[in-house]
Amino acid sequence: MKPWGARLKRHSLTWIGAFSDDQLIGFVHACWDGGVHAFVLDTIVDPGHQKRGIGKRLVQTLVHEIKAAGCEWVHVDYEPHLEVFYHDSCGFSRTHAGLLRLASR
């Protein structure tokens, strides 16, 4: 197994896809710590299909699957322009968090 495959097998909890006529138009992925914390990653909807509630349904379905797996917390990091989506549409709360950059650009 390739190194990325082993990491995916160990840390990936689930992923959800949205399809239109067998074409992938949206995606979201959850990784976890193997315990009670899951992390929302890679949320994306094709620009031609945005503003239709697809992203919200993807995240809601993902959260349902995360809860069913026994997790108690779901974390998400996002860029400022996505704050309304995650807070108002998906129900995430604002939190204090820290970030340490390890590599320079």
Secondary structure, 3 states (H helix, E strand, C coil): CCHHHHHHHHHEEEEEEEEECCEEEEEEEEEECCCCEEEEEEEEECHHHCCCCHHHHHHHHHHHHHHHCCCCEEEECCCHHHHHHHHHHCCCCCCCCCCCCCCCC
